[in-house]
């Protein structure tokens, strides 16, 4: 007769068990790390055999822009989804804690870093003495950089106050400043370019930040049917956002790469290669969004749409990193 120790069996099972949610958490950490590496490692592969030279500090600038774009998307998405919550019947009272204060603070640090780069003639400063703060007031780019720094600081203070909705105004100032910065006055029809960038950035921030907060809210509601309703409301708006992002993205690309040479530049220039990678990721995101919408409409359990929506959020994180890299690379054609 063999005696067994029930405690040992329980301990072994406990050791072999994995806590629920560990798998998605690990996936998020891996993808966030990968997203951080894209701006740092991206310039060299993108510039390989193109004949183009990377500007000093391209990787660091790309990383700062990635943080800035992500920091903008989080509070914009939270404000957007909190308005959607008013249209959800029988919504549970629990809502996730906002990340706006932390995101705006990270955006402030990134904007401050980018302002230091502008203050040293668009070079990475090697010491504090190399930063000429006064020069920021003498150029259009410097003034826009200062505006973004102050706007992120104001947004962080508004988010931490009793009226977080007021951060919409400094966030709007950041979007306008970023749209103007992307199209200097020396460019052909800069106002058209700035208008396209403004629409593109607003829609992208609503899409990325909105999906993040929707998923966090669904998790806080713990399987409530209201979660599927919220995701459905978001999906309707996201379809319009996807059309606007695609249209403005195509128009902006054609302004820099005319139709006659776009195929060649997509493979022979660093900007084109990263743009092509962004298009591929966009196609993947669109497919995941369609999958989630089909599950919402046809699945026996509409909450099963959360799985493709979560995968969509992961790919969107990579897309933000690629966008940050794209803004730091040389434009193939300057008007």
C-alpha positions in Angstrom: 0.0 0.0 0.0 1.5 3.3 -1.1 0.9 6.4 1.0 0.7 9.7 -0.7 1.0 13.1 0.8 -2.0 15.2 -0.4 -0.1 18.4 0.5 2.7 17.6 -1.9 0.2 17.0 -4.7 -1.5 20.3 -4.0 1.8 22.1 -3.9 3.0 20.6 -7.2 -0.3 21.6 -8.9 0.0 25.1 -7.4 3.5 25.4 -8.7 2.6 24.3 -12.1 -0.5 26.6 -12.3 -0.1 29.9 -13.9 -1.9 33.0 -12.6 -4.7 34.2 -14.8 -3.7 37.2 -16.9 0.0 36.3 -16.8 0.1 35.4 -20.5 -1.4 38.7 -21.7 0.8 40.7 -19.3 4.0 39.1 -20.6 2.8 39.7 -24.2 2.3 43.4 -23.4 5.7 43.7 -21.8 7.4 42.0 -24.8 5.6 44.2 -27.3 6.3 47.4 -25.3 10.0 46.5 -25.2 9.9 45.8 -28.9 8.1 49.0 -29.6 10.8 50.9 -27.7 13.6 49.2 -29.7 12.0 50.1 -33.1 13.0 53.8 -32.9 16.4 53.0 -31.4 17.4 50.2 -33.9 15.2 51.3 -36.8 17.3 54.0 -38.5 20.3 51.7 -39.5 18.2 48.9 -41.2 16.0 51.5 -42.9 19.0 53.4 -44.3 20.9 50.3 -45.4 21.9 50.6 -49.1 19.8 53.7 -49.7 22.7 56.2 -50.0 21.2 58.3 -47.3 22.9 59.3 -44.1 21.2 59.3 -40.8 21.2 62.6 -38.9 22.9 62.5 -35.5 20.7 61.2 -32.8 18.0 59.9 -35.0 17.3 56.9 -32.7 16.9 59.1 -29.6 14.7 61.6 -31.4 12.5 58.8 -32.7 12.2 57.4 -29.2 11.2 60.8 -27.8 8.6 61.2 -30.5 7.2 57.8 -29.9 6.8 58.7 -26.2 5.2 62.0 -27.2 2.6 60.4 -29.5 1.8 57.7 -26.9 1.5 60.3 -24.2 -0.9 62.3 -26.4 -3.1 59.3 -27.2 -3.7 58.1 -23.7 -5.5 61.3 -22.3 -7.3 61.9 -25.6 -8.6 58.4 -25.6 -9.8 58.6 -22.0 -11.7 61.8 -22.6 -13.3 60.2 -25.7 -14.4 57.0 -24.1 -15.7 58.7 -21.0 -18.2 60.5 -23.2 -19.1 57.2 -24.8 -19.8 55.7 -21.3 -22.8 58.1 -21.0 -24.5 56.2 -23.9 -24.1 52.7 -22.3 -27.3 51.6 -20.6 -26.9 49.9 -17.2 -23.2 50.5 -17.2 -21.5 49.3 -14.0 -20.2 52.1 -11.8 -16.6 50.8 -11.7 -14.3 52.6 -14.1 -10.5 52.2 -14.4 -8.2 54.8 -12.9 -7.1 57.3 -15.4 -3.5 57.3 -16.7 -3.7 60.9 -18.0 -1.6 62.5 -15.3 1.2 60.0 -15.8 0.9 60.1 -19.6 1.0 63.9 -19.7 4.0 63.9 -17.4 5.8 61.5 -19.7 4.8 63.7 -22.6 6.3 66.7 -20.8 9.6 65.0 -20.4 9.7 63.9 -24.1 8.7 67.4 -25.2 11.4 68.9 -23.0 14.0 66.5 -24.5 12.9 67.5 -28.0 13.1 71.2 -27.1 16.7 70.6 -25.9 17.5 69.1 -29.3 16.0 72.1 -31.1 18.0 74.4 -28.8 21.3 72.8 -29.9 20.6 73.2 -33.6 18.7 69.8 -34.0 21.6 67.9 -32.5 21.7 65.8 -29.4 23.3 68.0 -26.7 26.4 66.6 -25.0 26.2 68.9 -22.0 23.8 71.4 -20.4 26.1 74.2 -21.5 25.4 73.3 -25.1 21.7 74.0 -24.7 20.9 77.6 -25.8 17.4 78.1 -24.3 17.2 81.6 -25.6 17.4 80.5 -29.2 14.1 78.7 -28.8 12.3 82.1 -28.8 14.1 83.1 -32.0 12.7 80.4 -34.4 9.3 79.1 -35.3 10.4 75.5 -34.5 11.7 76.6 -31.1 8.5 78.4 -30.2 6.4 75.3 -31.2 8.7 73.1 -29.1 8.2 75.4 -26.1 4.4 75.4 -26.7 4.4 71.6 -26.5 6.4 71.6 -23.3 4.1 74.1 -21.6 0.9 72.4 -23.0 1.9 69.0 -21.6 2.6 70.5 -18.2 -0.7 72.3 -18.2 -2.5 69.0 -19.3 -0.8 67.1 -16.5 -2.0 69.7 -13.9 -5.5 69.7 -15.4 -5.7 65.9 -15.3 -4.6 65.8 -11.6 -7.2 68.5 -10.7 -10.9 68.0 -9.9 -11.8 68.9 -13.5 -9.8 66.6 -15.8 -12.0 67.5 -18.8 -10.2 70.9 -19.0 -7.1 69.1 -20.3 -8.7 69.1 -23.7 -7.5 72.6 -24.4 -3.8 72.1 -23.8 -4.0 68.7 -25.6 -5.6 70.6 -28.6 -2.7 73.1 -28.5 -0.2 70.1 -28.7 -1.9 68.7 -31.7 -1.9 72.1 -33.5 1.8 72.7 -32.6 2.8 69.2 -33.8 0.9 69.7 -37.1 2.6 73.0 -37.7 6.1 71.6 -36.7 5.8 68.8 -39.2 5.4 71.2 -42.1 7.8 74.2 -42.1 7.1 77.4 -43.9 9.6 76.5 -46.6 7.5 73.5 -47.7 5.1 73.8 -50.7 1.5 74.7 -49.4 2.5 74.1 -45.7 -1.0 74.8 -44.4 -2.5 71.9 -46.4 0.1 69.6 -45.0 -0.5 70.8 -41.5 -4.3 70.3 -41.9 -3.7 66.8 -43.1 -1.4 66.0 -40.2 -3.8 67.6 -37.7 -6.7 65.4 -38.8 -4.4 62.3 -38.9 -3.0 62.9 -35.4 -6.4 63.6 -33.8 -8.0 60.5 -35.4 -5.0 58.3 -34.5 -5.0 59.5 -30.9 -8.7 58.8 -30.6 -8.3 55.4 -32.1 -5.2 54.2 -30.1 -6.1 55.8 -26.7 -9.8 55.0 -27.0 -9.2 51.3 -27.6 -6.8 51.2 -24.7 -9.4 52.7 -22.3 -12.2 50.6 -23.7 -10.3 47.4 -23.0 -9.4 48.6 -19.5 -13.0 49.4 -18.8 -14.2 46.0 -20.0 -11.7 44.4 -17.7 -13.0 46.5 -14.8 -16.6 45.5 -15.5 -15.6 41.8 -15.3 -17.7 40.2 -18.0 -20.7 42.5 -17.9 -22.8 42.7 -21.0 -22.3 46.4 -21.0 -18.7 45.8 -22.1 -19.8 44.5 -25.4 -22.1 47.5 -25.8 -19.2 49.9 -25.1 -16.9 48.1 -27.6 -19.7 48.3 -30.2 -20.1 52.0 -29.7 -16.3 52.5 -30.0 -16.2 50.2 -33.1 -18.7 52.5 -34.9 -16.6 55.5 -34.4 -13.3 53.6 -35.1 -14.6 52.7 -38.5 -14.9 56.4 -39.4 -11.5 57.1 -37.8 -9.9 54.4 -39.9 -11.2 55.9 -43.1 -9.9 59.4 -42.1 -6.5 58.1 -41.0 -6.1 56.2 -44.3 -7.2 59.1 -46.4 -5.0 61.7 -44.7 -2.1 59.3 -44.7 -2.3 58.6 -48.4 -2.6 62.3 -49.2 0.3 63.2 -47.0 2.5 60.4 -48.6 1.6 61.5 -52.1 2.7 65.1 -51.3 6.1 63.8 -50.4 6.3 61.0 -52.9 4.5 61.7 -56.2 2.7 58.7 -57.8 5.3 58.4 -60.6 8.1 57.5 -58.1 6.3 56.2 -55.1 6.9 52.5 -55.8 10.6 53.1 -56.2 10.9 55.2 -53.1 9.0 52.7 -51.0 11.9 50.3 -51.3 14.9 52.6 -52.1 14.5 55.3 -49.3 14.5 55.0 -45.6 11.3 57.0 -45.3 9.6 54.8 -47.9 10.6 51.6 -46.2 9.3 52.7 -42.8 6.2 54.0 -44.5 5.7 50.6 -46.1 6.1 48.9 -42.7 3.5 51.3 -41.3 1.1 50.4 -44.2 1.5 46.7 -43.5 0.8 47.2 -39.8 -2.2 49.3 -40.7 -3.6 46.5 -42.8 -3.1 44.1 -39.9 -4.9 46.4 -37.5 -7.8 46.9 -39.9 -8.1 43.1 -40.2 -8.2 42.7 -36.4 -10.7 45.5 -36.1 -13.0 43.8 -38.7 -12.6 40.5 -36.9 -13.7 42.1 -33.6 -16.7 43.7 -35.3 -17.8 40.4 -36.8 -17.6 38.7 -33.4 -19.6 41.5 -31.9 -22.4 41.1 -34.5 -22.4 37.3 -34.9 -20.8 35.5 -32.0 -22.9 33.8 -29.4 -20.9 35.7 -26.8 -20.2 39.2 -28.0 -17.6 39.6 -25.3 -15.4 37.2 -27.3 -14.6 40.2 -29.5 -12.3 41.4 -26.7 -9.6 38.9 -27.8 -9.1 40.4 -31.4 -9.5 43.9 -29.9 -6.7 43.2 -27.4 -4.5 42.0 -30.3 -5.4 45.2 -32.2 -4.2 47.2 -29.3 -0.8 45.4 -29.2 -0.3 46.0 -32.9 -1.3 49.7 -32.5 1.5 50.0 -29.9 4.0 48.9 -32.6 2.4 51.3 -35.1 3.0 54.2 -32.7 6.6 53.3 -32.5 6.9 53.1 -36.3 5.3 56.5 -36.6 7.8 57.9 -34.2 10.6 56.5 -36.3 9.0 57.8 -39.5 9.0 61.4 -38.2 12.8 61.3 -37.5 13.9 60.0 -40.9 14.8 62.2 -43.8 11.9 63.0 -46.2 12.8 61.7 -49.7 11.6 64.8 -51.5 11.7 68.3 -50.0 9.6 70.8 -51.8 
